């Protein structure tokens, strides 16, 4: 992208009423760099402090009025943080929220790709899709994503290449986020499934990702995978009585 395109992106995001929502929990080592890079493309950044106990609060305070901080004191989970971020974004008058992780795995330089996709598909949920075959992709991520993709297809009839990514652009006016079944990592899968059932278009786009050796992750392989399994079981049951019937009715 040339410099003139980079200058135009913040203006486009304002015109489309798009903000950035960034949940963070104890990622002070990468937080400043990610926020600064996001600000190059988006002037409206909401960071949700999900009960950080490191130096994240000081990092966020150093940005002053350049960002909006949501802080509720104790760690509640990524799903809860997203919900609070979405509610703040709606209260501020935004129609869309781009979500990006604060651990440095996502590239803010890919934000123009989301803006372009939104212009082509207004009202859609734009889903960033990682290259799960790249050299530094953790094996547990690849397995978890294949597992999640399979059950997502069973629950919705839709194929998506990456149902585990947190790099997305959500349409806030058609979001089922007020009654989440879970407030942890698996909430992002729930948001995808219920959005599909509500008839929201899901548009995947390719994004870059990096997993540095010193990256701080709070994913707990056993417990989080267990919670995802329980959620998928519940969603399959709900799909029988609500999800599939609602999709069939919309097709008529």
Residue frames relative to the residue before (quaternion, step in Angstrom):
aa qw qx qy qz dx dy dz
X 1.0000 0.0000 0.0000 0.0000 0.00 0.00 0.00
X 0.3720 -0.7310 0.5254 0.2262 3.57 -0.91 0.89
X 0.7060 -0.4907 0.3019 0.4119 3.62 -1.23 0.43
X 0.6427 0.5320 -0.3438 0.4310 3.61 0.96 -0.76
X 0.6175 0.5329 -0.3414 0.4670 3.59 1.10 -0.68
X 0.6439 0.5311 -0.3222 0.4466 3.58 0.97 -0.86
X 0.6459 0.5123 -0.3184 0.4679 3.57 1.02 -0.76
X 0.6790 0.5175 -0.2901 0.4323 3.59 1.03 -0.79
X 0.5799 0.6340 -0.3766 0.3462 3.61 1.07 -0.65
X 0.6617 0.4847 -0.3428 0.4579 3.69 0.78 -0.81
X 0.6309 0.5270 -0.3290 0.4646 3.59 1.05 -0.73
X 0.6535 0.5083 -0.3093 0.4679 3.58 0.95 -0.86
X 0.6542 0.5168 -0.3215 0.4490 3.57 0.96 -0.85
X 0.6255 0.5169 -0.3311 0.4816 3.58 1.06 -0.71
X 0.6639 0.5149 -0.3030 0.4498 3.57 0.93 -0.90
X 0.7178 0.4233 -0.2326 0.5015 3.57 1.05 -0.81
X 0.3758 -0.7444 0.4583 0.3075 3.58 1.36 -0.12
X 0.3635 0.7099 -0.5002 0.3372 3.53 0.86 1.12
X 0.0618 -0.7632 0.6416 0.0452 3.56 -0.95 0.90
X 0.4034 -0.6667 0.5528 0.2952 3.56 -1.32 0.01
X 0.1262 -0.7637 0.6302 0.0614 3.56 -0.98 0.92
X 0.0188 -0.8199 0.5700 -0.0495 3.56 -0.62 1.16
X 0.1800 -0.7705 0.6010 0.1130 3.63 -0.38 1.15
X 0.0023 -0.8136 0.5813 -0.0058 3.59 -0.98 0.73
X 0.0337 0.7731 -0.6325 0.0337 3.53 -1.12 0.79
X 0.8495 -0.1831 0.0646 0.4905 3.55 -0.49 1.30
X 0.4580 0.6308 -0.4914 0.3884 3.55 0.77 1.13
X 0.1270 0.8473 -0.5084 0.0868 3.58 1.01 0.77
X 0.6061 0.5889 -0.3548 0.3999 3.60 1.12 -0.54
X 0.7791 0.2945 -0.1527 0.5319 3.58 1.11 -0.64
X 0.4846 0.7309 -0.4020 0.2633 3.57 1.22 -0.50
X 0.6746 0.5055 -0.3135 0.4371 3.60 0.79 -0.97
X 0.6694 0.5057 -0.3073 0.4492 3.57 0.85 -0.95
X 0.6668 0.5022 -0.3117 0.4539 3.60 0.90 -0.90
X 0.6630 0.4994 -0.3142 0.4608 3.60 0.88 -0.91
X 0.6616 0.5096 -0.3205 0.4471 3.60 0.86 -0.89
X 0.6767 0.4834 -0.2979 0.4687 3.60 0.95 -0.81
X 0.6217 0.5252 -0.3433 0.4688 3.59 1.05 -0.70
X 0.6454 0.5425 -0.3187 0.4331 3.59 0.98 -0.84
X 0.5564 0.5958 -0.3936 0.4248 3.59 1.21 -0.32
X 0.7783 0.3259 -0.1477 0.5160 3.57 1.19 -0.59
X 0.7892 0.1819 -0.0798 0.5811 3.57 1.17 -0.53
X 0.2985 -0.7862 0.5200 0.1497 3.56 -0.71 1.11
X 0.7154 0.4002 -0.2300 0.5246 3.58 1.28 -0.26
X 0.1031 0.8191 -0.5441 0.1498 3.54 0.03 1.36
X 0.1061 -0.7713 0.6268 0.0291 3.55 -0.83 1.09
X 0.0822 -0.7905 0.6065 0.0226 3.57 -0.62 1.14
X 0.2088 -0.7820 0.5793 0.0966 3.56 -0.80 1.06
X 0.2383 -0.7676 0.5849 0.1093 3.56 -0.55 1.23
X 0.1460 -0.8308 0.5357 0.0380 3.56 -0.17 1.33
X 0.7656 -0.3914 0.1969 0.4710 3.56 0.67 1.16
X 0.1487 0.8229 -0.5338 0.1253 3.59 1.01 0.76
X 0.1800 -0.7858 0.5846 0.0913 3.57 -1.05 0.84
X 0.5757 0.5487 -0.3965 0.4585 3.60 1.26 0.19
X 0.7358 -0.4050 0.2905 0.4584 3.62 -1.03 -0.71
X 0.2941 0.7982 -0.4868 0.1987 3.59 1.22 0.33
X 0.6295 0.5500 -0.3423 0.4291 3.60 0.97 -0.83
X 0.6573 0.5001 -0.3088 0.4717 3.58 0.99 -0.82
X 0.6237 0.5338 -0.3354 0.4622 3.58 1.02 -0.78
X 0.6800 0.4870 -0.2909 0.4645 3.58 0.87 -0.92
X 0.6412 0.5348 -0.3244 0.4446 3.60 0.97 -0.82
X 0.6227 0.5716 -0.3427 0.4098 3.59 1.08 -0.66
X 0.6313 0.5316 -0.3381 0.4523 3.61 1.20 -0.35
X 0.3186 -0.7892 0.4794 0.2138 3.58 1.26 -0.18
X 0.8188 -0.2324 0.1880 0.4900 3.55 -0.95 -0.92
X 0.4443 0.6961 -0.4605 0.3255 3.60 1.23 0.12
X 0.7785 0.1795 -0.1136 0.5907 3.59 1.21 -0.46
X 0.3650 -0.6803 0.5827 0.2538 3.55 -1.34 0.26
X 0.1506 -0.8036 0.5727 0.0599 3.59 -0.78 1.01
X 0.1536 -0.7421 0.6474 0.0813 3.54 -1.01 0.95
X 0.0365 0.8118 -0.5747 0.0972 3.58 -0.65 1.13
X 0.0096 -0.8253 0.5642 -0.0203 3.60 -0.68 1.07
X 0.7133 -0.5601 0.2334 0.3507 3.55 1.13 0.69
X 0.8355 0.0152 0.0192 0.5489 3.63 0.61 -1.02
X 0.6228 -0.5684 0.3951 0.3645 3.54 -1.22 0.54
X 0.0633 -0.8193 0.5698 -0.0114 3.57 -0.77 1.10
X 0.6248 -0.5409 0.3509 0.4404 3.61 1.20 -0.20
X 0.6389 -0.5750 0.3594 0.3633 3.55 -1.18 0.63
X 0.6312 0.5444 -0.3389 0.4364 3.59 0.98 -0.77
X 0.6533 0.4978 -0.3051 0.4820 3.56 0.98 -0.85
X 0.6378 0.5303 -0.3238 0.4551 3.58 1.01 -0.84
X 0.6459 0.5098 -0.3220 0.4682 3.59 0.96 -0.82
X 0.6373 0.5321 -0.3309 0.4486 3.57 0.93 -0.87
X 0.6724 0.4865 -0.2979 0.4715 3.58 0.90 -0.91
X 0.6460 0.5210 -0.3157 0.4601 3.57 1.04 -0.77
X 0.6524 0.5107 -0.3087 0.4672 3.57 0.99 -0.83
X 0.6632 0.5036 -0.3132 0.4566 3.57 0.93 -0.86
X 0.6316 0.5125 -0.3283 0.4803 3.59 1.07 -0.73
X 0.6443 0.5291 -0.3191 0.4507 3.58 0.96 -0.87
X 0.6617 0.4941 -0.3065 0.4733 3.60 0.93 -0.86
X 0.6448 0.5221 -0.3200 0.4574 3.58 1.00 -0.80
X 0.6864 0.4640 -0.2678 0.4917 3.58 1.17 -0.62
X 0.6052 -0.6254 0.3263 0.3690 3.58 1.28 0.11
X 0.4802 0.6733 -0.4454 0.3432 3.60 1.19 0.29
X 0.3683 -0.7287 0.5407 0.2026 3.56 -1.18 0.67
X 0.7861 0.1809 -0.0822 0.5854 3.58 1.20 -0.53
X 0.1184 -0.7704 0.6211 0.0824 3.55 -1.25 0.55
X 0.2235 -0.7450 0.6169 0.1202 3.55 -0.84 1.05
X 0.1639 -0.8014 0.5697 0.0800 3.60 -0.71 1.04
X 0.0224 0.7827 -0.6189 0.0616 3.54 -0.99 0.91
X 0.4570 -0.6886 0.4922 0.2734 3.58 -1.03 0.79
X 0.4326 -0.7222 0.4905 0.2251 3.55 -1.19 0.61
X 0.5538 0.6462 -0.3843 0.3579 3.61 1.25 0.02
X 0.6057 -0.6127 0.3377 0.3791 3.58 1.26 0.14
X 0.5014 0.6751 -0.4326 0.3251 3.62 1.19 -0.05
X 0.7147 0.4158 -0.2495 0.5040 3.60 1.11 -0.65
X 0.3750 -0.7132 0.5514 0.2157 3.55 -1.21 0.58
X 0.3642 -0.7266 0.5353 0.2298 3.64 -0.53 1.07
X 0.5675 0.6120 -0.3751 0.4034 3.58 1.18 -0.48
X 0.6186 0.5336 -0.3445 0.4626 3.60 1.28 -0.19
X 0.3970 0.7419 -0.4676 0.2709 3.62 1.22 -0.08
X 0.6272 0.5389 -0.3629 0.4294 3.67 0.90 -0.71
X 0.5896 0.5696 -0.3720 0.4353 3.61 1.13 -0.56
X 0.6512 0.5031 -0.3086 0.4771 3.58 1.04 -0.78
X 0.6398 0.5261 -0.3255 0.4560 3.58 0.99 -0.84
X 0.6535 0.5123 -0.3056 0.4659 3.56 0.96 -0.88
X 0.6606 0.5021 -0.3060 0.4668 3.60 0.96 -0.88
X 0.6458 0.5196 -0.3238 0.4562 3.59 1.00 -0.77
X 0.6296 0.5318 -0.3357 0.4561 3.57 1.01 -0.78
X 0.6962 0.4552 -0.2661 0.4871 3.58 1.08 -0.73
X 0.7931 0.1869 -0.0746 0.5749 3.58 1.16 -0.65
X 0.0643 -0.8292 0.5543 0.0314 3.63 0.45 1.11
X 0.7889 0.2916 -0.2429 0.4833 3.53 -1.00 0.91
X 0.5658 0.6149 -0.3798 0.3968 3.59 1.26 -0.15
X 0.3887 -0.6300 0.6017 0.2998 3.53 -1.39 0.22
X 0.1992 -0.7986 0.5623 0.0804 3.58 -0.46 1.25
X 0.1362 -0.8240 0.5498 0.0165 3.57 -0.62 1.19
X 0.3371 -0.7395 0.5483 0.1968 3.58 -0.61 1.11
X 0.1428 -0.8019 0.5783 0.0463 3.58 -0.87 0.98
X 0.2997 -0.7735 0.5394 0.1447 3.54 -0.65 1.18
X 0.4655 -0.6078 0.5477 0.3376 3.55 -1.29 0.30
X 0.2132 -0.8356 0.4975 0.0940 3.56 -0.07 1.32
X 0.6579 0.5021 -0.3102 0.4678 3.59 1.28 -0.08
X 0.4378 0.7048 -0.4695 0.3020 3.59 1.24 0.05
X 0.7083 -0.5367 0.2780 0.3647 3.53 -1.21 0.69
X 0.7869 0.3522 -0.1921 0.4689 3.61 0.84 -0.92
X 0.3914 0.7209 -0.4878 0.2986 3.61 1.21 0.32
X 0.4269 -0.7034 0.4977 0.2745 3.64 -0.67 1.03
X 0.5595 -0.6446 0.4142 0.3161 3.55 -0.96 0.91
X 0.6362 0.5344 -0.3379 0.4421 3.59 1.01 -0.77
X 0.6153 0.5448 -0.3489 0.4504 3.61 1.10 -0.63
X 0.6571 0.5183 -0.3079 0.4525 3.56 0.95 -0.91
X 0.6746 0.4886 -0.2977 0.4664 3.59 0.90 -0.93
X 0.6660 0.5107 -0.3085 0.4476 3.58 0.87 -0.96
X 0.6676 0.5057 -0.3102 0.4499 3.58 0.98 -0.79
X 0.6391 0.5115 -0.3282 0.4714 3.60 0.97 -0.80
X 0.6323 0.5302 -0.3125 0.4705 3.56 1.03 -0.85
X 0.6889 0.4826 -0.2707 0.4683 3.56 0.90 -0.99
X 0.6376 0.5407 -0.3250 0.4422 3.59 0.97 -0.85
X 0.6383 0.5384 -0.3235 0.4450 3.58 1.00 -0.87
X 0.7197 0.4369 -0.2622 0.4716 3.59 0.77 -0.99
X 0.5868 0.5543 -0.3716 0.4586 3.59 1.12 -0.57
X 0.6485 0.5088 -0.3123 0.4722 3.58 1.01 -0.81
X 0.6326 0.5212 -0.3257 0.4712 3.60 1.03 -0.77
X 0.7231 0.4690 -0.2452 0.4439 3.57 0.91 -0.96
X 0.8182 0.2577 -0.1001 0.5041 3.60 1.04 -0.70
X 0.4003 -0.7073 0.4875 0.3191 3.60 1.13 -0.52
X 0.6084 0.5537 -0.3326 0.4612 3.58 1.29 0.21
X 0.2889 -0.7359 0.5872 0.1739 3.57 -1.03 0.84
X 0.0401 0.7629 -0.6443 0.0354 3.55 -0.89 1.00
X 0.4653 -0.7091 0.4495 0.2805 3.62 -0.89 0.81
X 0.8126 0.0912 -0.0188 0.5754 3.61 1.13 -0.50
X 0.0520 -0.8290 0.5567 -0.0144 3.58 -0.15 1.29
X 0.6492 0.5389 -0.3096 0.4386 3.61 1.26 -0.04
X 0.5110 0.6701 -0.4223 0.3338 3.59 1.19 -0.23
X 0.3225 -0.7434 0.5526 0.1949 3.55 -1.15 0.65
X 0.5537 0.5904 -0.3817 0.4463 3.57 1.33 0.01
X 0.2626 0.7751 -0.5106 0.2638 3.58 -0.06 1.32
X 0.2334 -0.7208 0.6245 0.1896 3.52 -1.37 0.20
X 0.1616 -0.8355 0.5247 0.0246 3.55 -0.43 1.32
X 0.3483 -0.6829 0.5906 0.2521 3.61 -1.12 0.66
X 0.3530 -0.8022 0.4420 0.1909 3.58 -0.26 1.26
X 0.6774 0.5162 -0.3073 0.4246 3.59 1.05 -0.62
X 0.7466 0.2926 -0.2097 0.5594 3.58 1.27 0.00
X 0.4118 0.7290 -0.4414 0.3226 3.52 1.08 0.84
X 0.3049 -0.7589 0.5488 0.1732 3.61 -0.91 0.95
X 0.3196 0.8146 -0.4399 0.2017 3.58 1.03 0.76
X 0.5602 0.6338 -0.3943 0.3591 3.61 1.20 -0.12
X 0.7819 0.2505 -0.1381 0.5540 3.60 1.20 -0.39
X 0.0713 0.8322 -0.5436 0.0834 3.57 0.80 1.00
X 0.4523 -0.6763 0.5125 0.2744 3.57 -1.08 0.76
X 0.7972 0.1210 -0.0429 0.5899 3.56 1.15 -0.61
X 0.2793 -0.7735 0.5477 0.1541 3.56 -1.16 0.56
X 0.5511 0.5990 -0.4052 0.4163 3.61 1.20 0.37
X 0.8198 -0.2374 0.1660 0.4940 3.59 -1.25 -0.42
X 0.6750 0.5372 -0.3054 0.4031 3.55 0.94 -0.90
X 0.4548 0.6844 -0.4509 0.3485 3.61 1.24 -0.13
X 0.6165 0.5562 -0.3559 0.4288 3.61 1.07 -0.64
X 0.6206 0.5061 -0.3394 0.4935 3.58 1.11 -0.62
X 0.6336 0.5386 -0.3234 0.4516 3.57 0.97 -0.85
X 0.6454 0.5243 -0.3209 0.4534 3.58 0.95 -0.85
X 0.6385 0.5212 -0.3231 0.4650 3.59 1.03 -0.76
X 0.6819 0.5037 -0.2956 0.4404 3.57 0.84 -1.02
X 0.7072 0.4500 -0.2787 0.4688 3.59 0.78 -0.96
X 0.6013 0.5424 -0.3627 0.4613 3.59 1.10 -0.59
X 0.6388 0.5153 -0.3200 0.4733 3.59 1.00 -0.81
X 0.6637 0.5085 -0.3035 0.4571 3.58 0.93 -0.86
X 0.6815 0.4802 -0.2834 0.4740 3.58 1.12 -0.66
X 0.5790 -0.6292 0.3552 0.3778 3.57 1.28 0.02
X 0.4077 0.7020 -0.4853 0.3248 3.60 1.22 0.28
X 0.4393 -0.6751 0.5234 0.2780 3.58 -0.94 0.87
X 0.1805 -0.7668 0.6093 0.0905 3.57 -0.95 0.92
X 0.0523 -0.8270 0.5585 -0.0377 3.56 -0.48 1.24
X 0.2051 -0.7944 0.5585 0.1224 3.64 -0.47 1.13
X 0.0239 -0.7638 0.6443 0.0321 3.57 -1.16 0.68
X 0.5070 -0.6551 0.4676 0.3084 3.57 -1.10 0.65
X 0.0121 -0.7886 0.6147 -0.0130 3.58 -0.95 0.92
X 0.4902 -0.6400 0.5072 0.3047 3.53 -1.28 0.39
X 0.0325 -0.7826 0.6216 0.0122 3.55 -1.22 0.50
X 0.0721 -0.7781 0.6228 0.0385 3.54 -1.20 0.60
X 0.1442 -0.7805 0.6040 0.0719 3.56 -1.08 0.77
X 0.1445 -0.8166 0.5542 0.0714 3.61 0.15 1.25
X 0.6225 -0.5809 0.3785 0.3631 3.57 -1.13 0.64
X 0.7303 0.4131 -0.2402 0.4881 3.60 1.06 -0.67
X 0.3485 0.7515 -0.4973 0.2579 3.60 1.23 0.27
X 0.3048 -0.7364 0.5775 0.1770 3.58 -0.98 0.91
X 0.0242 0.7979 -0.6003 0.0490 3.57 -0.63 1.14
X 0.2651 -0.7745 0.5570 0.1400 3.57 -1.05 0.75
X 0.3787 0.7123 -0.4927 0.3263 3.55 1.25 0.42
X 0.1813 -0.7736 0.6016 0.0826 3.58 -0.83 1.05
X 0.4274 -0.7658 0.4040 0.2600 3.60 -0.14 1.27
X 0.7356 0.4198 -0.2637 0.4616 3.62 0.73 -0.97
X 0.7502 0.4250 -0.2466 0.4425 3.57 0.60 -1.12
X 0.6739 0.4808 -0.3144 0.4645 3.59 0.94 -0.78
X 0.6286 0.5082 -0.3387 0.4816 3.58 1.05 -0.66
X 0.6203 0.5351 -0.3328 0.4670 3.59 1.06 -0.75
X 0.6684 0.4984 -0.3002 0.4633 3.57 0.94 -0.89
X 0.6266 0.5241 -0.3309 0.4725 3.59 1.06 -0.74
X 0.6383 0.5284 -0.3223 0.4576 3.60 1.02 -0.80
X 0.6509 0.5012 -0.3102 0.4784 3.58 0.95 -0.88
X 0.6535 0.5103 -0.3187 0.4593 3.60 0.93 -0.89
X 0.6540 0.5147 -0.3235 0.4501 3.59 0.91 -0.84
X 0.6150 0.5409 -0.3429 0.4600 3.58 1.06 -0.72
X 0.6681 0.4930 -0.2943 0.4734 3.57 0.93 -0.93
X 0.6716 0.5085 -0.3003 0.4475 3.57 0.92 -0.92
X 0.6162 0.5347 -0.3537 0.4575 3.60 1.05 -0.65
X 0.6495 0.5035 -0.3137 0.4755 3.59 1.01 -0.78
X 0.6632 0.4902 -0.3018 0.4784 3.58 0.97 -0.87
X 0.5964 0.5806 -0.3613 0.4204 3.59 1.07 -0.70
X 0.6445 0.5444 -0.3217 0.4298 3.58 1.02 -0.77
X 0.7867 0.3418 -0.1677 0.4860 3.58 0.93 -0.90
X 0.8016 0.2339 -0.1260 0.5356 3.59 1.19 -0.40
X 0.7044 0.5170 -0.2896 0.3907 3.57 0.67 -1.11
X 0.7386 0.4022 -0.2359 0.4869 3.58 0.62 -1.10
X 0.6468 0.5084 -0.3468 0.4505 3.66 0.86 -0.77
X 0.6635 0.5057 -0.3197 0.4492 3.60 0.94 -0.82
X 0.6495 0.5028 -0.3194 0.4726 3.60 1.03 -0.74
X 0.6477 0.5158 -0.3215 0.4595 3.59 1.00 -0.78
X 0.6393 0.5264 -0.3260 0.4560 3.57 1.00 -0.79
X 0.6598 0.5112 -0.3145 0.4521 3.59 0.99 -0.77
X 0.6610 0.5190 -0.3072 0.4464 3.58 1.13 -0.61
X 0.6039 0.5844 -0.3540 0.4104 3.58 1.23 -0.37
